[in-house]
């Protein structure tokens, strides 16, 4: 049975640039610097998803040493398409990544000063949390979440 969540992968065109952006702008830690994987093991793993020979470039960023991390991936020999300009969080499939912060006003102000593009003009209060939305340079949507009760998960704030 499933016992936990491991990671969320974000496909980018340039893993080095993405790792720098996630570290410099969002303040995440580069837990595993960019590395390249290729060979039979990768063909066995992803050969039905990515043209063979499978080449993956990846880095891991996060806030701690647990499995809840972002995996930044690129496929150098199989470049993908950029996200559609008209993509919306209402489209079916994965829509956003939630990030927890302690002070949403200060975090938003800091990110805006670093040039982050916010998708909402305000900070909302909903279901016991405060939220605001932004996108990374690759079009991935994030929601910043400030919890009222830091000792509880975000979904148990009421």
ChimeraX attribute file (.defattr): number of C-alpha atoms within 10 A of each C-alpha:
attribute: neighborCount
match mode: 1-to-1
recipient: residues
	/A:1	3
	/A:2	4
	/A:3	5
	/A:4	8
	/A:5	10
	/A:6	12
	/A:7	15
	/A:8	15
	/A:9	15
	/A:10	17
	/A:11	22
	/A:12	25
	/A:13	18
	/A:14	17
	/A:15	24
	/A:16	18
	/A:17	12
	/A:18	23
	/A:19	26
	/A:20	17
	/A:21	15
	/A:22	18
	/A:23	15
	/A:24	13
	/A:25	17
	/A:26	17
	/A:27	14
	/A:28	19
	/A:29	19
	/A:30	20
	/A:31	17
	/A:32	13
	/A:33	15
	/A:34	18
	/A:35	13
	/A:36	13
	/A:37	13
	/A:38	13
	/A:39	12
	/A:40	13
	/A:41	11
	/A:42	16
	/A:43	17
	/A:44	12
	/A:45	11
	/A:46	16
	/A:47	15
	/A:48	10
	/A:49	9
	/A:50	17
	/A:51	13
	/A:52	17
	/A:53	16
	/A:54	23
	/A:55	21
	/A:56	19
	/A:57	20
	/A:58	25
	/A:59	21
	/A:60	22
	/A:61	24
	/A:62	21
	/A:63	13
	/A:64	12
	/A:65	10
	/A:66	10
	/A:67	12
	/A:68	15
	/A:69	21
	/A:70	21
	/A:71	21
	/A:72	24
	/A:73	24
	/A:74	23
	/A:75	21
	/A:76	15
	/A:77	13
	/A:78	14
	/A:79	12
	/A:80	12
	/A:81	9
	/A:82	11
	/A:83	12
	/A:84	8
	/A:85	7
	/A:86	6
	/A:87	11
	/A:88	10
	/A:89	10
	/A:90	8
	/A:91	9
	/A:92	7
	/A:93	7
	/A:94	11
	/A:95	13
	/A:96	14
	/A:97	15
	/A:98	13
	/A:99	12
	/A:100	16
	/A:101	17
	/A:102	13
	/A:103	13
	/A:104	18
	/A:105	16
	/A:106	11
	/A:107	15
	/A:108	19
	/A:109	12
	/A:110	14
	/A:111	17
	/A:112	14
	/A:113	10
	/A:114	12
	/A:115	11
	/A:116	17
	/A:117	14
	/A:118	18
	/A:119	13
	/A:120	12
	/A:121	9
	/A:122	11
	/A:123	15
	/A:124	13
	/A:125	12
	/A:126	10
	/A:127	13
	/A:128	15
	/A:129	18
	/A:130	20
	/A:131	22
	/A:132	20
	/A:133	21
	/A:134	21
	/A:135	16
	/A:136	16
	/A:137	13
	/A:138	14
	/A:139	16
	/A:140	17
	/A:141	19
	/A:142	18
	/A:143	19
	/A:144	22
	/A:145	22
	/A:146	22
	/A:147	23
	/A:148	16
	/A:149	13
	/A:150	12
	/A:151	9
	/A:152	11
	/A:153	10
	/A:154	18
	/A:155	10
	/A:156	13
	/A:157	15
	/A:158	11
